[in-house]
Amino acid sequence: MVPAHIAPLLALFALIVTEAESSIPITGPALSSCASETPIFSCEEASPIKNTCCSPTPGGLVLATQFWSTYTGLEKKGQKLPKASWTIHGLWPDNCDGTFEQYCDLSRQYDPVPSPAKFSNGTVIPPYKGPRVDTFIRQFGREDLLVFMNKYWINQGAPNADLWAHEFSKHATCTSTFDIKCYGSSYKKHQDVIDYYDAAIRAYHQYPTFDILAASRIVPSNKTSYTLDQLERALTSQIGTTPYLGCRNNGTVLSEVWYFNHVLGTEQYGTFKPVRSSTASSCSKTAPIWYYERSRNSEQEVRVYGENRK
């Protein structure tokens, strides 16, 4: 029996909790139909996927991709790189055979500068001229998401939102679990966009590239170079298989890493199982590889060590 003087307080608490819960935006797909499906890893089942909302298909080889950049070109506007961290490139749905599709739904094309600008048949991919995707994020009240993306999902030479729009339009529209039909009758426009960004961030957290390399004493340096073997061994020791390492300047300057995965469940919430890269590294196997330090004033501290106390 609840004491009479406590009952009103409990009722008030229940009301506050209910209101708080109702204010949390739900942007994920409707997955109730997946409960009756047998969970499988993408690219590991010979028969076709029956419910394409429950497992990514045909792009079941999912790549969590990251950049190492040394500057943004927009430092004066406050667009800087996160200290002691690689940045997000995107989440890509390659087909199981290593091929890939792109810009699969032009009704969800939000990229202001599509790359490529045309399909192989010559059809132009129309540049998007509407509100930027960061306005979509704000419409869902996800200031928390926007703050994180502006710290860790950084573009070079153009606003961050241009990169975010490019990644969704080119890649998410080719992932079956982000199809609008998977969100059910209660779908709200751009819900899938927010969902993609959340999914890319979850995948990013699975692969702390900077920390893994640093633990093997591989840190950015303008004086010390490394070998491809050193880089691959360090990453493989923690993820269990070899990712793709990308280098520019004739394979001598480290700039990208792609983590290949099979997925159990949806790309949004499923379990990522690392698999060996199906793409050969563009880094030199013989020449020194430079993992350069960031340019002066091009990075900012984004880690939080504790709350300020008065």
N, C-alpha and C positions, 0 to 999 in steps of 0.2 A: 504494500500500500504506500503510495507516494504522499507525503505530508502535504496538507492543504497549502501551506505557504511556499512550498517548492514547486507545485504544479504549474503556476503561471510562468515561472522561470524556465521550466522545461519546455513549455509551449513556445515561449519566445525564442529559446535556443533552436528548436525544431524549425521555426519559421525562418530564422537567420540562415540555417544550414540549407534549407530548401531554396531560398533566394540565391544563396551563393552557388549552389549546384546548378540552378537554372541559368546563371549568368555565364557559366563556362561554355564556350562555343564548341559544339560537336561537329567536327569536320570530316570524320572518318567515314568509310563506306558502310553499307548495311551488310553485315556478315552472318546474319542468322541462317541463311541457306547453306553456309559452309560447315555448319555443325554436323550435318549428315554426310559430308564428304570425307573420304579417307585421305588424311594428310599425306602429301608426297613432296619430295624435293623436285623443284623445276629442273628440266633437262635430264631427269633420271627415270622417266616413265615412258615406255614405248608408245602406249596408246594416247590418243589426243586428250587434252584436258576438257572435261565436260562442262564444268562451271568455270568460265574464264575469269570470274570475279574473285575466285578463291586461290588462284595460282597464276603468276605472270606468264603469259604466253602470247605470241611465240618468243617474245623477248625474255626468256627465262634465265639467261646468263646475265646476271645483274652486276654492274660495275659501280663501285663506290669510288669516285675519283677526286683527287686532291691536287692542289697547286703548291709549288714553292716559288714565290715571286719575291723580288728584292725591292720593288717600288710599285707605286700605283699610278703615278703621273698626276694624281689629284690630291696630293698631300696638302696643298694650300687650302683646299676645301674641306679638309678634315677626314678625307678618305685614306685611312692608313691600315697597315697590316698588323695582325695580332702577334705580339711578342711571344716567342717560344711556342709557335704553333704553325702548322701548315694550314691552308685555307681550303674551303670546299670548292670543288669544281662542279660536280653534279652527281646524279644517280641515273645510270644509263641501262637501258634494256637491250642488250645484244641478243640476237637469236642464238639458239643452242649450237649452231654450226659456226659461230663467230661473225656472221654477217649482221647487218643491222638496218633498221628502217628509221626514218626521220620525218618530222612534221606530218604526223599521221592524221591529224584532224585540224584542218584549216579554220574550222569554226572556233577553235580554241588556240588561235595563233596570236600571241601577245608580244612577239619579238619585233622590236623596232628596226633591227637590221638583221634579217635572216641570213644564216650562213649554213649551207649554201643559199644563194639567192634564187636558184632554180632547181627543179627536179631533173633527173637524168633525161626525161623526155622533153625538156625545154619549158615546161610549165613554170611560170614565175610564182614564187612564194611571196604573197603580198606583205609588205612591211606593215606592222601594226602602228596605228596613229592615235589610239585611244588613251585613256588614263593609265598610268604606270601600275605595275603589279603591286608596288608597295601600298597603293590606295586600296587594293583588294584586301591586303593583310589588315589594314586599319579598319575596314568595314566589318571585319569579324572580331574586332576588339583585341587583336593579338599583338599588342605592343611588345609583349615579351619576346615573341618570335622575331619581330622586326629589329629589336635591339640586338638579339643574338646574331642575326644574319648580317647586320652592319658591322659586327665585330669579326665574324669568321667566314663570311661568304663574300669575298672581295673581288671586284672587277679591276681591270687595268686599262687606263685611258678612257674610261667611260663610267657613268654612274653604276653603282652596284645593282640597282633594279634592272638595268639592261641585261646583265648577266643572268639574273634570276628568271627574267622573262624568256630569255633564250633557252635556258635549261629546261624549263617546263614545256615550252612549245615544241622543242625539237625532240625531247626524250619522253616526258611523262605521257604525252598523247599517243605514244607507241607501246605503252604498258597497259595490258588489259585490266589490271586491278584498279587503274585510275579512270576507266571508262565511266562516263556519267551514269550509265544504267546501273552501275554497281552501288550507287548512292541512294537508290530507291526513290520513292515518290516524294520524299521530303527534301530532295536535293535543292540546295540554294546555289545560285550562280557563283562560281569561283571557289566553291568549297573544295573542289578537287585540287585547285592550285595550292591552297593552304596545306592540304593534306600531303601533297608532294614535297613541299618544303620541310614539313615535319619529318617525313620519311627520310629525306636526304640527310637531315641532321642526326637522326638516330643511327644511320649507317656511318656517318662521320665519326661519331663517338666510339664506334666499335674499333676504329683503326687510328690510334694516337701516334701518327707517324713520327712527329718530332721527338716524342718521349722514347719511342722504341729505338730510334737511331741514337739518341743521346745516351741511352743506357748502354749502348755498345761503343761509347766514346766517339760517335760520329756526330759532329756538331758543325753548324755553318762556320766557314773560315775562308779568309782571303789569302791564307798562307799555306794551309794544309789541304791536299787533294786526297781523294779516295779512289778505290777501284770498284768496278761493278760487282765483283765478287764480294767485297766487303759489305756493300750496301744490301745486296740480295740476301746474304747470310744473316745479317742483323734482322731484317724484316721476316724472313722465313722462320727464324728461331722462335718468333712469337705468334705468327699466324698459321704456321704449319705448312705453308706452300709458298711458291714464288709469285709475287705480284708483278705487274708491268711497271718498269721504271722508264720515264721519258726524259730525254736530254736534248737540248738545243746546241747550237754552235758545233756542228759536226760530231754530236754525241759526247760532248765534253762538259756541258753545264747542266746539272740536275734541275729539272723543272716540274716534273709530274710523277704521280704514282696512281695506278689503277688497281683496285682490289677486286678480283673476279669472285663471284659467288653463285651458288645454287641456293634457292630460297624455299624453305618449308612454310607454306602459307602464303599470305599476300606480301607484296613488296612493302606495304605500309607497316605491318606488324609482325611479319614472319621472322623465322630464324635464318640468319645468313650463314651459310657454310662456305668458308674460303676454298677455292679451287685454283689450280695453277693457271696462270695467264695463258690465254690462247694467242696472244700477240707478242711477237719477239720484241725485246727491249730496243729502244733507239739509242741507248747509251753505248759508248765504245767498250768493247771487251778488253782492249789493250791500253788505250790512252788514259791518263789521269782524268778523273771526273771531279769537277769543282762544285761544291755545295756552298755557294757564296753567302756571305753575310748580307743582311738587309742594308739598303742605302740609308745614310744618315737622315733622321727625321721621317723615315718611311714606315716606322712601326710604333705601336703604342701598347702600353700595359693593359691587358684586359682581364687578367686573373684577379680574383678577389681574395684577399688574405684575412679578412675579418670585417666586422661592422665597425663603423666609427662610433665612439662612445663619447657622450658629453660629460 
